[in-house]
Amino acid sequence: MWFQALSFVIAAALLVKAAVALTNPSRFYAARQRQYASTSLPPSLMVPPAVILCVTSVAWYATLLHYRPWGWLVTAPLTLLCGISLDNLVRWRQHRQAMSRVVAHPRVWVVDCLLLVLGAGFAALGLFVYGD
């Protein structure tokens, strides 16, 4: 049950982010460009790493105490994402410069399409691998 719920949480986050960005890219990426233009870390960007850290903690709890085969398919990507998001907070200046170029690129929609595929993959994982 733990890994199924985590798979659906990850799928929902990826699918919603991609859907919002693909349906209204100018508004979505204009907001992102304003965030990355700031030399100091905007407080709103502190929330996602905190949420990712909490979800990753739940994944490790499930991995250690409610083991399921293939549980690493949830725990490993979350652990990687958590590490990356914490690194981005620590190295904000370098991260904002790199991401400013990414969100300003005309083909940034490719990233959102990739997120749709990953979201569908995590939804399928929750349905077919962890479904009871």
Steps between C-alpha positions, in 0.01 A plus 500: 500500500781743586674474165175515309405823676847645445487406131169680461628808687803519271284439192254772600777754564668430165177492300358818654825695455532389138133564422509851646824583317375360168155661513621847595874515430535877472353566844668202665848570366470876550451431871794261500720758324412758767597251772833419339574869434515561875851499647363386835305178540125576484317357805252321272784283370566367850172306500571237229824373659324474838217300345745278310697439821180394680391268219850352480492436875172313457654298217795400718262413784309276261820350363636413843181396680251399229723338241357421157684361202572781255470759775831644390323628184340759725764549768802545272356776275360682802834484679676633191243778456528592868877527476479710186239735647705553818812559290309757295412688818860502617636602160218741410716741297628234262162325485307817416736584215467154346124487543454851361641373172282187511167677562580762234574238235227474231498119520447480877174318422709187434576486873128514575431219254765292677329574831170377354664172401663462842171581674319239294777253585460558874121470467545168318746392769238574767230315308681196368803438720380611843127448449349240726 
